[in-house]
Amino acid sequence: MKSYAFRVVVEPDEERWHAYCPALVDRGAATWGNIREEALKHIVEVVQMVAEELTRDGEALPEGPPTEVETFLEPRVLVTV
């Protein structure tokens, strides 16, 4: 089992917020929300779904570059405050 930490970008987009994961954007890892926190919540859900889909299909998750994805061999907990 590996733990992955993906960088995400959350930015204003006219009257709402756009969020995406650069390492997985080609797999559809982009979403939006009416407020920043909503967009962040949605991108977490989307990244989880994309990771599960890739795993289910037997495809490897990206493991770099380190500025976009960090991979750990042991479980990790990521907390954003």
C-alpha positions, 0 to 999 in steps of 0.5 A: 500500500502506498500513500499519495499526496497530490498538489491541487490548485484552487483559484477564483474563476469569475463568480465561483472557484475552479479547482484541479489536480495538475498530475491528474487533470488529463484524467478529468481531475477538475471541478468547481465550487461556489466558494473556495472551501466547496471547490477544495472539498470537491477536488478532494472527492474527484482525486479520490475517484480518479485514483480509485478508477486508475487502481481498479483498471490496473493503471499506475498512479503518477509518482512525480514530479515531487512538486506535483505528487509525493509518494510514501510507502507507509500510510500518511494522514494529510491535514489542511487547516 
